[in-house]
Amino acid sequence: MTTSAKAWLNELLIPSDDDNYAGHRNWGFTIYRTGYGSSSSDQQWQRLLETIQTSAHEEAFDAIESEGEDPKEDPELQKLWPLFRLDARSNPALAGLDIDQLRQLYNSGEGGQPMNADFKSHRIFLFADVEVLSGVDSIVKCVDANYRAEDYLPRHTRGQRYSGWMRMNARSIANFWIELGLHYMCDIAPPIIGGIQLVIWGHDVPYCG
């Protein structure tokens, strides 16, 4: 999955009332921690955040098509780096919240406006539950904030194929962001088979682009 730094920056422009632009929005996601209790969960949480931060920058660099010989010297790319944010929310009050409860929390803006809640194509948030924080693989769970089950009722006997969330490689944040500029999450999420999501996006599933 590739793009240009200029195209990426243009996507982040915030329109103003005078037909101009008010600057650039940050790219990245709000991530909620719902897993607590184990002695190692704090360390696992910090390790997950570090993995996402480091990998997002590395993957973004790999995804950029630069007109110059050295992409690192691309002035547009230098503007893009500082715009990455990970809005990490850790509070024991979040312990054990399920996906529907987190979606309600995100959509209500409780605890402060989540990242890019006003950016239609990227109304997605992440969360780390007990499963994520106790696993040996660096994964994170992604949730479609706009998902409504009634919009995805199956039209055949195979059952519902999209449930509004998916597991993702935590090192695939940048490519996931780019994909959301091209596809709805329901179009890129691994299908549910037999009521189970068998694969991890960005690891078992290739990117669309």
Order of alpha helices (4+ residues) and beta strands (2+ residues): beta-alpha-beta-beta-beta-alpha-beta-alpha-beta-alpha-beta-alpha-beta-beta-alpha-alpha-beta-beta
